[in-house]
């Protein structure tokens, strides 16, 4: 981002894994200086320990989520290092707090401790839920918020792999970043330390439920434009076992698509819910390779992309 509206601001990232580091990465992209502080012995599980050992992709995520930050690994049992953490926070504008309660107590980073700073500072804590009891990962949050019902609808597999990205964790991280900036504004306006909490479960309800309201749930609606209700907006397999993404919803795109691929399908039929038009479009793409499709659409804007 060329414009850096947060240049001159400093935030301390005391979190690990996905949501907190994503929040720090986003505000770092806006120009803020972000210092990620890790326990020298434990570090971030995405980079050292359980997650990084089970799947190397977590190390890639760690590097990607933290490449805009200054990373400090300090001994959380060493008094001088603990004092250094406090010095960093005293000079910062906000803190992403992802430490367990026991660790916060040992480091003297509880709300009671930080409130003594008596200066503008936003401290945002990451928590699982206000109302749900017990621990949860992002998959649990998707299930409890009802979002996974859309994903499993009509599926008959005995074992069903989750969605391809951790959507709950990603939305949680974005909300943490937004809440942190809002809290920082409040801290400077009120000239005091502000404590906020952002919740995984409640964030997912807030972000996703507007698109699957209680009224839609009562009507048992699980298919929509964006999940393949209509043939004009769907993924189709090609002759060479690839896929194309067709999103020719608007009149001009659908007419041009049918013209280029020599299909006789009316404007109204692009919204037909049965399998007839889906099969007609599918058969067209199954007869062509991705290279042939690319050649056909070259220079034409019809909202069709190779996957």
Buried (B, 14 or more C-beta within 10 A) or exposed (E): EEEEEBEEBBBBBBBBBBBBBBBBBBBBBBBBBBBBBBBEEEBBBBBBBEBBEEEEEBBEBBEEBBEBBBBBBBEBEEEEBBEBBBEBBEEBBBBBBBBEEEBBEBBBBBEEBBBEBEEBBBBBBBEBBEEBEEEBEBBBBBBBBBBBBBBEEEEEEEEEEEBEEBBBBBBBBBBBBBBBBBBBEBBBEEEBBBBBBBBBBBBBBEBBBEEBEEEBBEEEBBEBEEEEBBBBBBEBEBBEEBBBEBBBBEEEBBBBBBEBBEBEBEEEBBBBEEEEBBEBBBEBBEEBBBEBBBEBBEEEEBBBEEE
